[in-house]
Structure formats: structure tokens, C-alpha cells
């Protein structure tokens, strides 16, 4: 069997979180609403209607281009991309082709095989299509078209054919999603169709790679999860290799992915640019961006996840916890607000990632909705009190559910639950002596040098205090009494 190398280019379509649609004033927030209730003559393509460009979408496009290290041209325009699909009510889509809003960027990855760079060919803006629904009633099949999505601002990001495996493709997509979500311009919710993934894949021999030769590619469209991307690319790679080794040719085609069957399925022949008959949109003027325009957007760029992770590592956290704490911008902000409450970084991080996330999972709370969590300042105060020995670990587990349920302060929750710390010798010594008297065998083992049994005795004392014993004092007094005896 010959050695085959994989070549992958990736296209991502992501809806933008603007208030209105791309070329009209219709509300962009249509999720769950009745079909065809967020429409107007412009997004329905009525004759004589004139589009206007959404300025917020332009700003978001420039933000994405800058974050992906693209150049932003001084000149751009929208064109008509013509194709006759039922979900394209105008018969054409307004998009950028010849002059996109960003070009020639890059995304750097860390992989198991070392650093890799994926080139970003273009970032351009366009409008989303309507949505088809296929139904069967009384044995008759027909399609319905919901135009609420028609005209929603859509950004397409196209890479160079630089990925060499499904793992690299997925790594790129995860990092790209982080960028878009942390910029605050997209939700990244693939399950809702707000981010759609497409991959172009071909294979070639090492000799062809050395000569820069590319074979015919196939595009797998509308993948809605990273796992589907991985599975589709691996299947398609093996399909193409098997075809070539059997003496067959690969036809350039657009494919779908049947996740249930675990295979790609033919949809249509692959179009080229000339098939869409692009021409400049006559009802929109060209766009011009000055250096001052671009710099104004650059000044609004927020801190992105790689920078946040590096900053958390500089605070002393390992990379694993730094990545967990920066899963979303909302969680990172919550962590930093809690940290500002005065607790040490290790204690705050462990409290958040341990007991707090256990409550989050139990209550099925979305980590992007931090308003459902206890106040970040109170979490920081709880960590600070734990650090100072003013609450114990078992008491923390008592307090957190109440903080979730009531939203009250740590001190108020402690008062309501009757939580205090038993730390005085006058209270602890009688308890310790009773525990030692009841566990003579364990005491003998400790005196014989089996120090690991000490943990058992500490646990018995804590149990006797109902978790209210100050751990430091329990350990100190227990060791003191044992040494005295």
C-alpha cells in the first residue's frame, strides 16, 4: 500500500450577535419565535427594496480579522452570489468575494507533533439563508420555508489547505471557536446552527506533496460538532485512498455526513466560483476603511483565551486548571472577581473547580450564565475564610448549596446554618481525649510509628465535632496529647 498524505481546508460559517439583520432592521433574536415573524420586504427580497449595511456587523468582521492576524483592506464591497435554492428567497446571496473584509491571516496550534500554523485565506461577511423544513402530511411530502433566519449576519472564515489530519482540523476549529466567543461576536453554538463547519479534503502521495500537487477535493458540508468533523474526515480519507488504490478517480463533489451510518453521502457536484456568476451589488456603495477606523476597532479587542491562560499560569496555576477556569469569558471573569476578594489563588481555584462546579453540574447550570452562581465576591470570601481556618472543608460543602439557593452572604449563611469552628483547646481537648480512649488500638499503632493511622484519628475527632473542628488545631492538639502520653 502506498503512503498517502491528507490535505484539509476548512470553512466556518458563524452567525454574528448583532441586534439586527445584515441588510435590514429586522430583529436578529428570533430563536423560538413563530416562523416568518422577523421579516420585512428587504430580507424577503421584494422588488425595489434597498439594503443597508449593518455597521455593527462590519465592526465584528474587522475584530475577527484582527484577532486572526489578517490584514484589513482599505476597500471592500458586497457582491451577488447567484444560486437557485428554495431557502434563498431572493435567488441570490449578498456576500463578499473579490474583496473580503480580512485576508492572509493565521492560527497557530500546539499539537502532539509540535507547533503547526493554519493559514486563514479570507474572512468575509454575508447574509444567512432561510430555513427549510420537510414534512409529510396525509402521505403528501412538501417543504416549508421559515425566513426568520434569512438575512442574519453571517461571517465565513476560510483557511488555506494547511491541515494535515483530522486532529489538526479539530484543534483549529476549537481554537477558532474560542476566539469568536471570547471576542463576544458569536455564540459558537453548533447545536443551534449558529456555527456551521465544512471541510474540504483530498489525499496525495509524498512525491505530489513535494511538487506542490493537489488532487481533486471533496467538501463535506454542514457538520455540527467537532466529533462529526473528525469522523467525516477520517472516513473520507479512507474512502478516497481506497478509490485511488482500486484505480478509480475521485470526482469533485459536495458531500453530506450521515452520522448514524458513519459515512459521507453524495449531494451534488462541487461548484466553482464562476458557477455563481458573482457581480458587485448595485444597490450598495463600496466600503472604505481608514487606518483610524481599523485602529478604533483594534482598541476594542478584549483579552483572548491564550492570553488569559498564560496570565493564570503566571499566577502559579498549572495549565490544566488555567484552561478549565478560562472555558468561557464569563467563568474567567467570575474567577477573577472571586480572587479579588482576598483568597489565595490556589484556594479560590480549587474551590471553584471542585465544590462549586459539583453544584453547577448537579443543578445543570450553563457556565456562561454566571448570574445563577453565588456572588463571585462571596465565593472569594468563602475561600478566604477557609484559608484562615474560619470554616472547615465539610462546612464549605454545607454552605455552598445554601449560597446557590438564597444568594445571601457567607456570614448570613453561616448564621442561618449555625456553623462555627471549634478551635479552642478547652472545647477540643475533652473531645480528643474521648476519641483516644475509644480507639486504643489506633493509638498504639501511632505510638509504634505508623503515622498514617494519625489521619484516622483526625477523622474521628472531626466526626465528633460534626465537622466543626478547626483542622489545624485538631492536628496540633492531637499530636500534643499523643506525645504527652
N, C-alpha and C positions, 0 to 999 in steps of 0.2 A: 504494500500500500504506500502511495506517495505521501509526503508530508504536505499538509495544506495549512495555509495561514488565513486567518479571518480578518476581514476589513468591515468596520461598522461605522456608519454615520447616524447621527441621532437628531430627530426633530421633536421639539416640545411645543405644544400649544397650551398657553395658560391664560385663563380669564383674569382680567385686572379688577382690582377692588375700587373702582371709581363709583361715584354716586349715580352717574347717568351713563347711557349707552355711548358708543363711539361717535356717532354722527347725528344724534338727536337728543332730546331732553328726557326721554323715557327713563323710568327708574330702573337701575341695574339690579336691584334687590328683588328678584322675582320668585325665589325658592318657595315652593309650596302653594303659590297662588294659582288661581284658576287660569287655564290656558287662554292665550290671546287677550290678556288684560293689561299687559305692559307694551302696548304697540301704538304706533302713530303712522301717518302717511309716509314719513321718511323711512322708518325701518321696515315698512311693508313695501317700499319701492313704488309708491303711487306715481304716476306720470307727473312731471313738472315740479316734484318736490326737491328742495336743495339741501344737501347735507352740510353740516358744520363740524369742524374737528374738535374733539374733546381735549381741552388744554391739559387737564389732569392726566389723561392717558399719555399725552406727549411727554409730560414730566416723568411719569413712571417708566416710559420706554427709555428715556435718557438715563434714569437711575440704574436700570438693569444693564444698559450698555456700559456705563462707567464701572459698575460692580464686576462686570465680566471682562474688564480691561479692554473694551472695544474703543475704537475711535468714533466720535460723533461727527458726521459730516456737516458742513455749513449749509448744505442744500439737500432736501428730500421732497418726495411727493407721493401721492396715492395714485394707484392705477386700478383699472378694472380687470379682474381676472374672470374670464367668462367660462362658465360650465353649467349644464342644464340639469341640476339635481332638484328633486321635489322640495328639499329643505332650504333651497336658495331661492327665495321668493322673487328676487329681482332678476334672476337669471345671470347675475354676476356678483362677485365679491369685491369690495373695496379693500385693497391691500397695498403694501409697499413691496416692490420687486427690484427695479433697477437701482433705486436709491433708498436703501433701508436706513433706519434711524441709528443703527450701530453696526460696525463690521470689524473683522480682523482682531478678535479678542482671544481669550484663552481661559481655561480652568485647569489648575494644577492639582493632581491627585497623588495620594500616598497609597501604593498598592503593595501586595505581598512580594512583588517582583521589583520594588523600588519606585521612585517617582515617575509619574507619567504626565504628559501635558496633552489636553484635548483642545484643539483649536476651535474657536467659535467663528464660523463664517459670517453670520449675519444675525441681527436682532431686528425684527420688523413688526409693525403694528398692522392690524386688520380688524375686521368685524366677524363675529361668530355667526354661524348659520342658525336657522330654526331647528326644531327637533321633531323627527318623525316618530310616530307610534303606530305599530302594526297590530291590527285587531281582527278578530273573526267573530262575527255575529250571525247566528242562524245559518251557519255554513258558508257565509259570504266573507271573503277576506278583503280588507281595504286598509288604507293608511290615513292617519290624521296628522296634521301639521300644527304644532304649537309654536307661535312666533315670539313668545316672550324672550327667548334667547337670541333671536335674530338681532344683530347689531350690537351685541355686548362686546366691549373692547377685548380683543384677543391679541396676545403677543406670541409670536413664533420665534423660537431660538433654534438655529440650525448649526450643527457642528461640521467640521471637516471630517473626512473618513479616517479618523485617528484612533478610534478604539480598536483593540485587537482581541478582545474576549468579551463574553457576556458579563464577567465580573467587572471589567473596566467600565462597560456601559452603565451598569447599575451604580457603580461608585460615582460616576459623573452625574447621573440623574439625582442621586441623593444629595450631592453637594449643590447642584443647581437648585433643587427644591429648597434647601436651607437658605440659599442666597435670596431667592424670591420671597420666601416667607419672612425672613429677617428684615428685608427691605420694607415690609409692610405693604407690598403692592399686589400680592396674590395670596390666596388661601392654601394652595398646594393640595387641595382635597381631590385626589384622583377618583375616589369612590363616588363623588358627586359630578364628575366630568369637568371640574374646574381646571384640571391639569390632565392633558392627554398626551400619551407618549407614542412615538413612532420610531421605528428603526429600519435603516437600510443596511442590508448585509450581502456580502459576496465573499467568495474564497479565491485564493490564488496560490500558486507554487512559490517557493523561495526564490527561484530564478525570476519569476514575474515580479516579485516584490522588489528585487534588486534593480530591475529595469523600470520600475515605476508603473507597471502594467496593472490595470484594474479590469476584472471581468464584469459581466452583467450582474446587476444587483436586483434584489427583490426588497420591496418595502412592506413591513408588517405594521398595519395601522391600528390606531385606537386601542392601545394597550393601557390598562387601567391600574396596574400595580407593578412594583419592581420585580416581584416574583414572576409575573407573566412576561415581562421583558426578558428576564433570564431564561425562562423555559422556552419561549418562542425563538430566541436567538440560537440556543443550543440545538433545538430541533431543526431549525432552518439550515444551520451549518452542516449538520449530518445529512440532511436531505440533498443539499447541493453537492457535497462531496460524493455521495453515493451516485448521483446522476452523472457527474463527470467521469467517475471511475467505471461506469457502465457504458461510456461512450456517448452519452446524451448531452444535449445542450440545455442551458438554463435560459428561459425566456424572462425578460424583464417584466415584472408584474407587481401589482398591488395585492397583498395577501391580508387575510384576517387571521385571528388566532382563536381556535376552538379550545378553550381551556379544559372543557370536560373530556374531549377526545385526546388532548395533548398533541395537537398538530396544527399546522398552518393550512388555510383553505384559500383557494384562488378566488379573487373578487373581480379583477379586471386587468387589462394590460396597463402598464405603467405609462402615465402621461409625461411628456416633456414640456418645457416652458412654452414652446411655440403652439402647443395644443390649446393653451388657454387664451391666446390672442390678447396679450396684455396691451393696453394703451392708457395714456395718462387720463385720470378722471377730469373731465372738462368742467365740472361744477365746483372744484376745489382749487384754490391757488397753491403754488409750490410753498413748501415750508423752508424757512431760513433760520438757522441757529447761529448766534454770535458766540464768541468766546465767553462773553459776560453771561449769556444765557446758560451755557453749559456749566460755568463756574458756580452760578447760583444754585443749580441742581446738585452739583458736587458737594456744596456746603451742607446740604440736607441729608447726605448719605449717613445712615446710622451705622453703629458698630456691627460687623458681621460675625457669624459664629466662630470662624477660626481665630479671630482676634479675641473674642470672649474666652474661648478655651485656653489660649495662651496666657491670658491675664489670670485665669483661675489657677493654672499651673504655677504661675509666678507667686501666687498666694500660698502655695505649698500643697495643693491638691494633686493627686495623681490624675493622669489623663482620663481614665475610665470615669471617675466621679465628675471631672470637669465636663466631659461630654454629656453625662446624664443631666447635670444641672443646667446645661445650655440647650436642652432639647427644643425648647421654644423660647422666644424672646420674653414672653410673659413669665415663664418659670425663672429665667435668668434674672429678670427684674425683681421678682419675688424674693429670690435667694439673696440678692444684694441688699434689698431693703431689710431683710431679716438680719443680715450680717451687720448692718449699720446699727442694730440695736445693742451691740456691745459684746455679743458672744464670740468665742474663738471660732475661726473658720472651720476647723475640723469638727467641732461640736455642732455647729449650725448645719454643715453639710451632711453629717451623719444623721442628725435628727430629721432633716428634710427628706433625705433619700431612704431612711429607714421607716420610722414610725409614721411620719406624715404621709409618705407615698403608700404605705399599707392602708391607711384610711382612705386615700384617694382611690385606690383600686377597689376597696370594699364598697365605696359609695359610687363607683363608676363616674367619677368626675373627670371632665376634659381638662388636661393640664393647661390649655390655653385660656381657660375660664377661671383665673385665679381669684375672682371675686367670691367663688364658692369655698375658698380655703379660709382658715383663720387669718386674721390680720397679720401681715408679714412682721410688723413690729412686735406683736405678741409672741410670734414664734421665736424671734430673736431673744426676747425677754425670757422665754421658757428655757432656751438653750443657755442663756447666761446664768439663770438660777440653777440649772442642772450642773453647770461647770463649777459654781460656787458651793455646791452641796446643799442648796436650799430646797431642792426637790430630788427625789431618787428616780432611778430608771423605771421601777414599777409605777411610781406616781405619774411620771410622764405619760405612760400608757393609759392611765386613768384620765388625765387632764385633756389629752388631745381630742378624744371623741366629744367631750363637752364643749371644747373650743369650736369644733366644727358645727355643733348643734345650736349653740347660743350666740356665738360671736362675741362673748364677753372677754374681759381681760384675764390674764393668767391669775392675778391676785384674787379677782372675784370668783373665778372657778375654784381656786384652792379653798376659799372660804365656804363656798357652797358645798363642796365635797368633804369638808372637814379635814383637808390634807395639811399635815405639818410634818416636820422632820424631827425624829427623836435623836438628839445628838449629845445630850448632856450625860455625863458619867453617872449621875445619880439615878437616871432612868435606865441607862443601858446596862450597868454592871449587874443589877439583880437578874435581868433577862439573860445575860451572858452566863452567869453562874448557874442558872437553872438549865440552860442548854447543855453546858458541860457536864452537869450532874446526870442528865438524861442520856448522854452519849459517851459513856466512859470508854467504850472500845475505840471510838474515833479519836478521843483524846490520847489514848495510849499510842495509837499509830503516829499521831503528830509528834509526840514526845520521843518516839523511836526514829524520827527523821523523815517520815512520809508526809512531806509538806503539801502534797496535792490534796490530802484529806482536809487541809485547812479550808479549802473552798466549800466543802460540805458543811463545816461548822458555821462559816459565814452565812451560808444559805439558810441554815436553821435559825440563826439569830434574826435574819431579815424576815423570815417567815413568822417568827414570834412577834416581831414588831409590826406585822401586817404591811411590810414593805416600806415602813416609815423610818427605819433606822438609817442614820447618815452613814453611807458605806465607809468613808474614811475613818470615822470614829469607831465603827464596829470593828474594822480590821485592827486599828491601833489598840483598842481596849482588849480585844480578844487575845492578841499576841502578848499583851502585858500580863494578863491573868494567867495564861499558859506558862509564861516564863517564870512567874512568881511561884507557881505551884511546883 
